[in-house]
Amino acid sequence: MSLHIKDGGTFKEPVKVEVKDGGAWKEVITGSIKDGGAWKPFYQRKFTYTVSSDVNKLDLDTVLSSDNKLGDVDVVINSGVYVYSDSTSTPALLTGSGVAGVLTIINNGYIYGAGGSGGNGGGSAANGSSGGSGGTALKLEKNITLDNNGSILGGGGGGGGGGGSTDDQSFSDRDHAGGGGGGGGQSFGSAGSRNSTCSGSGCERQSANGGAGTKTGAGSGGIGAIAGGSRGTTTAGAGGSGGTVGNNGSSGQSGQSGDGLGSGGSGGSAGTAIDNNGHTRTGD
């Protein structure tokens, strides 16, 4: 049962209903009518909040006013719009707990958790560090209805840092090479740093930092250093690529040549798409 009012020859559902009480007009939140001896609801106030442009970290308790939250609320994320986070400690979308009625999230766009950070490269024969885990996309703080026509994915894991290497040559100095940094995961995972070690009889190639993740892609791993000369070289490992949303990061390479080789760091895990957080959701 629902309320419709004839306006200009067409029945329309009202967005606001008021009644006069004690000489003052007051808004109706829930209306019921007695039918066959039982009270049945015929009207429930509803507010629609539309997300029409990209948002970094959307908290519904913050963006909805106290008045907005008195009845049911529909949150509509338009097609092509990204709700994302650039911090793994904060979900891209928090439902909040303040909506008094039914909260419905209609996602026609993208809800992406933050990407994990890339691991740093190892020095000399040291191991590269592991990539960071991605963040959560949607976290429930109350029961919701979800109509998902788009994409909801946890942030990509960061790539592991490359392992370093060293080589003790008989006719020259000991050569040392540092590993490359791992790439950051999508979205906006920070890049891992290279290890700048490159010394001995000659530095043929410096290591490189990893690339940072962006809203639409993951960062690539940086190359490892190469040190040495005509009597042999030692080659460090490259950093692993970050993961795209919903995917783990790649492990970094171990040191590639030499008599002391560090291991590449492991790739970070993808983040959680939807954290129910002890609540329930109906729909998709």
Protein Blocks (a to p, Z undefined) as FASTA:
>chain_A
ZZdddeehiacddfbdcddeehiacddfbdcddeehiacdfbdcddddddfbdcehiafk
lmpcfklmmmccdddddehiacddfbfkbcfbdgbjmbmbdcddddfbdcdddddddddd
dehjbccddddddddfbdcfbdcddddfbdcdddddddddddddddddfkbccddddddd
dddddehiacddddfbdgdjbdfbdcdddddddfkbccdddddddeddfnoccddddddd
dddehiacddddddfbdjbdcddddddddddfbdgkopacehZZ
